[in-house]
Amino acid sequence: MSPANQEAYSVMALDIGTVHTRALLFEIVEETYHFIAAGVAPSTTELPQNDIGIGVQIAIRDLQNLTGRILLNQQGSLIIPCQMNGEGIDRIFITYSVGRRLAIATFGLMSDVSLQSINKLASTVTGQIVESISLNDPRTIHEQIDDTLNAHPDLILFAGGTDRGASRSVKKMANLIAAILQLMPKSARPPVVYSGNLLLAKPVQETLDAFTVFSNTGNVRPNMENEEIDQAAEELAKVVTTLRYEEIDGLKQLTPLCNDSPCPSAIAIGRITRFLSKVRDPEKGVLSIDLGAASTITASAVAGELNLNVLPVGSAQGFEKFLKATPFSEISQWFPTGTNFEEAREQLWQKTLFPASLPMTVEALSVEHSAYRQLLRYIMRELAARGALAENGYETILCSGAALTQSGSPRQLLKMLLDGIQPQGISTFILDSHSILPTLGAIARTLPLLPVQVLESSAFTNLATVISTDSNLRIGSQILHAHLQTSDGKTTEVIVKQGTLAVIPLRTGESATLDLELNRGVQVESFELQDTHFKVNGGLCGLIIDARGRPIRLPKNPAIRGELLGRWDSMLAPK
């Protein structure tokens, strides 16, 4: 479908976060959708304003100033649709990541089957599982009821039975939930979302409808072998948005203006990540990491199979949880030589009090980068523990969030990402500097052409193509010989040694062919390479060969470690 047929020449997306509210403008330029600009304002979800609409107004006015476009009328209302004189917009979409962590109680039949799947569904929203009950729970019924009541859940998720499977057990669990709800004050009863045997959805609804708001989704475990979380997550997102209407002042008032219901940022990022995985290398996946202020959204997808997680750590409000869960020694191991540990510790805890603060010195930036390195390691370990990482690594790694995209020079940023994520094989690091990713996922349902065309534009920044090797050879020994030939015939040859970082210049937009001669015992991909001849693309930092091994092991001696970190930094420094 052409843009003309869609009758949406000008599209605005509002992205409402914990710290920032963004108004992003997309328009058709020369028959193709392009990202035009983004207006940014502090979010006004908390006191004293306590109304997200104020931040939205300021962000839109900032967008007006940037573009010279008139988007609001004299009364401060959006002009919809776009007028003949170019004022206004045709469509509007909302994504949001703001909101407290919901307390979630999960119920399933078997702890290692349906309960496991419903817990995975719970991880797709900003929440915390406060109680979890299965048929093989060792507690008595009275203990299960008391523990659930004491947990004060905001939401109950219930899964059970494969399609055409168990019926008596599902009804038994539904009766338990009904008993719990009856013991709660009517005003405090959480909604129930049922994601089990579809044939039992109506009987379960009849059991619970009298006590609370009931919704059902597709079965998260239609058979013993397969999980189907994606569609259930989409349906759950609608329930969560309804809960947020009561919590986030201004969100419900903005909804009538939208061409689709407000979408949680996690669901939107999951959509676009799943799409990208379908059109990229089928053996490797796409990893999106959106490091937000209060939480981090990660979406890992291979050939359309998505694993979506919202983790309760972030760069601002979620920073405190990370610091409490992480030994200071794990952060300080990344400090450059000469760092004052007590001042660094004080700086990091100050960040929890003033999350929007920016480092003002080179030393302070190094401390913050060290913390973000370990925060990324924390995230990757958590994903590994959940079985949420692709076995063969990722062809594309998308990074979003100001802490990952706008902190320091491109090479400083790349070093931080490499140390933190420690990718396998051949990966392209792409920066979402304008936080467009969630909005593209929200728009995709009704305007699928827009995200496709914007993804192919210059709205995203190709930071570098990275080749990560793994080898047990001793430090300093030669592990590979790289031969690069650009499209204009220029060639570059590099000898790479174990324990080093090698930079091969390759400009953004430039493509080349790369031949690798690997020494015995050296591995690039987790699966055996059929060919060591690749086509690679350039980026801000060129082509990088990371020969430090996986995982990266730092010396315990502080002096040796500091010298090594400095040497790695110099290897990535512009020549």
Residue pairs with C-beta under 8 A, 6 or more apart in sequence:
1 449
2 31
2 449
3 9
3 28
3 31
3 32
3 33
3 449
6 447
6 449
7 90
8 90
8 91
8 447
8 450
9 27
9 28
9 82
9 90
10 25
10 26
10 27
10 28
10 82
10 88
10 89
10 90
10 91
11 25
11 26
11 27
11 33
11 89
11 90
11 91
11 92
11 93
11 443
11 447
11 450
12 23
12 24
12 25
12 26
12 60
12 63
12 71
12 78
12 89
12 91
12 92
12 93
13 23
13 24
13 26
13 92
13 93
13 94
13 95
13 439
13 442
13 443
14 21
14 22
14 23
14 24
14 56
14 59
14 92
14 93
14 94
14 95
14 254
15 21
15 22
15 24
15 94
15 95
15 96
15 97
15 265
15 435
15 438
15 439
16 43
16 45
16 52
16 55
16 56
16 94
16 95
16 96
16 97
16 98
16 248
16 251
17 43
17 96
17 97
17 98
17 265
17 292
17 293
18 43
18 45
18 97
18 98
18 292
18 293
18 294
18 314
18 316
18 317
19 42
19 43
19 293
19 316
19 317
19 355
19 356
20 40
20 41
20 42
20 43
20 402
20 435
21 40
21 41
21 42
21 43
21 44
21 52
21 55
21 56
21 58
21 59
22 38
22 39
22 40
22 59
22 434
22 435
23 38
23 39
23 40
23 56
23 59
23 60
23 62
23 63
24 35
24 37
24 38
24 39
24 63
24 434
24 435
24 436
24 439
25 35
25 36
25 37
25 38
25 63
25 67
25 69
25 89
26 33
26 34
26 35
26 36
26 443
26 450
26 454
27 33
27 34
27 36
28 34
32 453
32 457
33 449
33 450
33 453
33 454
34 453
34 454
34 457
34 459
35 434
35 436
35 454
35 457
35 459
36 67
37 63
37 66
37 67
38 63
38 66
38 434
38 435
38 436
39 58
39 59
39 60
39 61
39 62
39 63
39 64
39 65
39 66
40 59
40 62
41 55
41 56
41 58
41 59
41 62
42 55
42 58
42 356
43 52
43 55
43 98
44 50
44 51
44 52
44 53
44 54
44 55
44 58
45 51
45 52
45 55
45 98
45 248
45 249
49 55
50 249
51 249
51 250
52 98
52 248
52 249
52 250
52 251
52 254
53 249
53 250
53 253
53 254
54 250
56 250
56 254
57 72
57 76
60 71
60 72
60 78
61 72
63 69
63 71
64 70
64 71
64 72
69 86
69 87
70 79
70 86
70 87
70 88
71 78
71 79
71 87
71 88
71 89
72 78
72 79
73 79
78 88
78 89
78 92
78 257
79 87
79 88
79 89
80 88
80 89
80 90
80 92
80 257
81 88
81 89
81 90
82 88
82 89
82 90
91 259
91 446
91 447
92 257
92 258
92 259
93 258
93 259
93 260
93 263
93 439
93 442
93 443
94 251
94 254
94 255
94 258
94 262
94 263
94 442
95 262
95 263
95 264
95 265
95 268
95 438
95 439
95 441
95 442
96 244
96 248
96 251
96 262
96 263
96 264
96 265
97 126
97 264
97 265
97 266
97 292
97 294
97 295
97 297
97 438
98 248
98 294
99 126
99 244
99 247
99 248
100 126
100 247
101 126
101 127
101 128
101 295
101 312
102 125
102 126
102 127
102 128
102 154
102 155
102 240
102 243
103 127
103 128
103 130
103 151
103 152
103 153
103 154
103 155
104 122
104 125
104 127
104 128
104 129
104 130
104 153
104 154
104 155
104 156
104 157
105 129
105 130
105 131
105 132
105 133
105 148
105 151
105 153
105 155
105 156
105 157
105 190
106 115
106 118
106 119
106 122
106 129
106 131
106 132
106 133
106 156
106 157
106 158
106 159
107 115
107 118
107 132
107 133
107 134
107 156
107 157
107 158
107 159
107 160
107 173
107 176
107 177
108 114
108 115
108 116
108 117
108 118
108 119
108 133
108 134
108 158
108 159
108 160
108 173
109 115
109 134
109 135
109 159
109 160
109 161
109 166
109 169
109 170
109 173
109 196
110 134
110 135
110 136
111 134
111 136
111 137
113 221
113 224
114 134
114 159
114 160
114 161
114 196
114 220
114 221
115 132
115 133
115 134
115 159
117 159
117 195
117 220
117 221
117 227
117 229
118 157
118 158
118 159
118 195
118 220
119 129
119 132
120 220
120 227
120 229
120 386
121 157
121 159
121 195
121 220
121 229
121 232
121 233
121 236
122 129
122 157
123 308
123 309
123 310
123 386
124 229
124 233
124 236
124 237
124 266
124 267
124 270
124 308
124 309
124 310
125 236
125 237
125 240
125 264
125 266
125 310
126 264
126 266
126 294
126 295
126 310
126 312
127 154
127 155
127 310
128 312
130 151
130 152
130 153
131 147
131 148
131 151
131 153
133 144
133 148
133 173
133 176
135 169
135 172
135 173
137 144
139 147
141 176
144 176
145 176
145 179
145 180
145 183
148 180
149 180
149 183
149 184
152 188
153 190
154 190
154 243
155 190
155 191
155 193
155 239
155 240
155 243
156 177
156 190
156 191
156 192
156 193
157 192
157 193
157 195
157 236
158 173
158 174
158 177
158 192
158 193
158 194
158 195
158 196
158 204
159 194
159 195
159 196
159 219
159 220
159 221
160 166
160 169
160 170
160 173
160 196
160 197
161 167
161 169
161 170
161 196
161 197
161 200
161 219
162 197
162 219
162 221
162 222
162 223
162 224
163 197
163 198
163 199
163 219
163 222
163 223
164 197
164 199
165 197
166 197
167 197
167 199
167 200
170 196
170 197
170 200
170 204
171 200
171 203
171 204
171 207
174 203
174 204
174 207
174 208
175 207
177 192
177 207
177 208
178 207
178 208
178 211
181 189
181 192
181 208
181 211
181 212
182 211
189 211
189 212
190 212
191 212
191 213
191 214
191 215
191 239
191 242
191 243
192 208
192 212
192 213
192 214
192 215
193 215
193 216
193 217
193 235
193 236
193 239
194 201
194 204
194 205
194 208
194 214
194 215
194 216
194 217
195 216
195 217
195 218
195 219
195 220
195 232
195 236
196 204
196 219
196 220
196 221
197 219
198 216
198 218
198 219
201 216
204 214
204 216
205 214
205 216
208 214
215 235
215 238
215 239
216 235
217 231
217 232
217 235
217 236
218 228
218 231
218 232
218 235
219 228
219 232
220 227
220 228
220 229
220 232
221 227
221 228
222 228
229 306
229 308
230 270
230 274
230 306
233 267
233 270
233 308
234 267
237 263
237 264
237 267
238 261
240 264
241 251
241 261
241 262
241 263
241 264
244 251
244 262
245 251
245 252
245 255
251 262
254 262
255 261
255 262
259 446
260 442
260 445
260 446
263 438
263 441
263 442
265 290
265 292
265 297
265 438
266 297
266 299
266 308
266 310
267 308
267 441
268 437
268 438
268 439
268 440
268 441
268 442
268 444
269 288
269 290
269 297
269 299
269 308
269 400
269 437
269 438
269 441
270 299
270 301
270 306
270 308
270 441
271 441
271 444
271 445
272 288
272 437
272 438
272 440
272 441
272 444
272 451
272 455
273 286
273 287
273 288
273 299
273 300
273 301
273 306
273 398
274 299
274 301
274 304
274 306
275 444
275 451
276 286
276 301
276 396
276 398
276 455
277 285
277 286
277 301
277 302
277 303
277 304
277 305
277 306
278 303
278 304
280 286
280 395
280 396
281 395
282 302
282 303
283 302
283 392
283 527
284 302
284 390
284 392
284 393
284 394
284 395
284 425
285 300
285 301
285 302
285 303
285 390
285 392
285 393
285 394
285 395
286 299
286 300
286 301
286 302
286 394
286 395
286 396
286 397
286 398
287 298
287 299
287 300
287 390
287 394
287 396
287 397
287 398
287 421
288 297
288 298
288 299
288 300
288 397
288 398
288 400
288 437
289 296
289 297
289 298
289 376
289 379
289 397
289 398
289 399
289 400
289 401
289 404
289 421
290 296
290 297
290 298
290 400
290 401
290 432
290 435
290 437
290 438
291 314
291 315
291 372
291 375
291 376
291 399
291 400
291 401
291 403
291 404
292 314
292 315
292 318
292 401
293 314
293 315
293 316
293 317
293 318
293 355
294 312
294 314
294 316
294 317
294 318
295 310
295 311
295 312
295 313
295 314
295 318
296 310
296 311
296 313
296 314
296 318
296 379
296 401
297 308
297 309
297 310
297 311
298 308
298 309
298 311
298 379
298 383
298 388
299 306
299 307
299 308
299 309
300 306
300 307
300 308
300 383
300 388
300 389
300 390
300 394
301 307
302 390
302 392
307 386
307 387
307 388
309 382
309 383
309 386
309 388
311 379
311 382
312 318
312 321
313 319
313 321
313 322
313 325
313 375
313 378
313 379
314 322
315 355
315 372
315 375
315 401
315 402
315 403
316 351
316 355
316 356
317 352
317 355
319 348
319 351
319 352
319 355
319 371
319 375
320 352
322 371
322 375
322 378
323 348
323 349
323 352
323 371
325 378
326 374
326 375
326 378
328 341
328 345
330 374
330 377
331 348
331 370
331 371
331 374
332 339
332 341
332 344
332 370
333 554
333 561
334 369
334 370
334 373
334 374
334 419
334 565
335 341
335 344
335 366
335 367
335 370
335 562
336 366
336 562
336 565
336 566
336 569
337 558
337 559
337 562
337 563
337 565
337 566
338 562
339 363
339 366
339 367
344 367
344 370
347 359
347 364
347 367
347 368
348 367
348 368
348 371
350 357
351 357
351 368
351 371
359 365
359 367
359 368
365 407
365 408
365 412
368 407
369 407
369 408
369 412
369 416
372 403
372 404
372 407
372 416
372 420
373 416
373 419
373 420
374 420
375 420
376 416
376 417
376 419
376 420
376 421
377 420
377 422
379 420
380 389
380 420
380 421
380 422
383 389
391 526
392 424
392 425
392 525
392 526
392 527
393 423
393 424
393 425
393 427
393 468
393 525
393 526
394 423
394 424
394 427
395 426
395 427
395 428
396 427
396 428
396 430
397 417
397 421
397 423
397 427
397 428
397 429
397 430
398 430
398 432
398 437
398 460
399 405
399 417
399 429
399 430
399 431
399 432
399 463
400 431
400 432
400 435
400 437
400 438
401 435
402 435
404 413
404 416
404 417
404 431
405 413
405 431
405 432
405 433
405 461
406 433
407 413
407 416
408 416
410 463
410 540
410 541
411 541
411 572
411 573
411 574
413 431
413 463
414 429
414 463
414 464
414 541
414 544
414 572
415 568
415 569
415 572
417 429
417 463
418 466
418 501
418 544
418 546
419 552
422 468
422 550
422 551
422 552
423 466
423 468
424 468
424 470
424 525
424 526
424 550
425 467
425 468
425 524
425 525
425 526
426 465
426 466
426 467
426 468
426 524
426 525
426 534
426 536
427 465
427 466
427 468
428 462
428 464
428 465
428 466
428 537
428 539
429 462
429 463
429 464
429 465
429 466
429 539
430 460
430 461
430 462
430 463
431 460
431 461
431 463
432 460
433 460
433 461
434 459
436 454
436 459
436 460
440 450
440 451
440 454
440 455
441 451
443 450
443 451
444 450
444 451
461 508
461 539
461 540
462 508
462 537
462 538
462 539
462 540
463 539
463 540
463 541
464 539
464 540
464 541
464 542
464 543
464 544
465 506
465 536
465 537
465 538
465 539
465 543
465 544
466 543
466 544
466 545
466 546
467 514
467 516
467 524
467 543
467 544
467 545
467 546
468 524
468 546
468 550
469 479
469 480
469 496
469 522
469 523
469 524
469 545
469 546
469 547
469 549
470 522
470 523
470 524
470 549
470 550
471 479
471 498
471 519
471 521
471 522
471 523
471 547
471 549
472 521
473 479
473 498
473 519
473 521
473 522
474 498
475 497
475 498
475 499
476 497
476 498
476 499
477 497
477 498
478 495
478 496
478 497
478 498
478 519
479 496
479 497
479 498
479 518
479 519
479 522
479 547
480 495
480 496
480 516
480 517
480 518
480 519
480 522
480 545
480 547
481 493
481 494
481 495
481 496
481 516
481 517
482 493
482 494
482 495
482 496
482 502
482 504
482 514
482 515
482 516
482 517
482 545
483 491
483 492
483 493
483 514
483 515
483 516
483 517
484 491
484 492
484 493
484 494
484 504
484 506
484 512
484 513
484 514
484 515
484 536
484 543
485 491
485 512
485 513
486 506
486 510
486 511
486 512
487 510
487 511
487 512
492 504
492 505
494 502
494 504
494 545
496 502
496 545
496 547
497 547
498 547
498 549
499 547
499 548
499 549
500 547
500 548
500 571
501 544
501 545
501 546
501 547
501 548
501 568
501 571
501 572
502 544
502 545
502 547
502 571
503 541
503 542
503 543
503 544
503 571
503 572
503 575
504 542
504 543
504 544
504 545
505 542
505 543
506 512
506 536
506 537
506 538
506 539
506 542
506 543
507 538
507 542
508 538
508 539
508 540
509 537
509 538
510 537
510 538
511 535
511 536
511 537
511 538
512 535
512 536
512 537
512 538
512 543
513 533
513 534
513 535
513 536
514 533
514 534
514 535
514 536
514 543
515 532
515 533
515 534
516 524
516 532
516 534
517 532
518 524
518 532
524 532
536 543
541 572
544 572
548 568
554 561
554 564
554 565
555 561
555 564
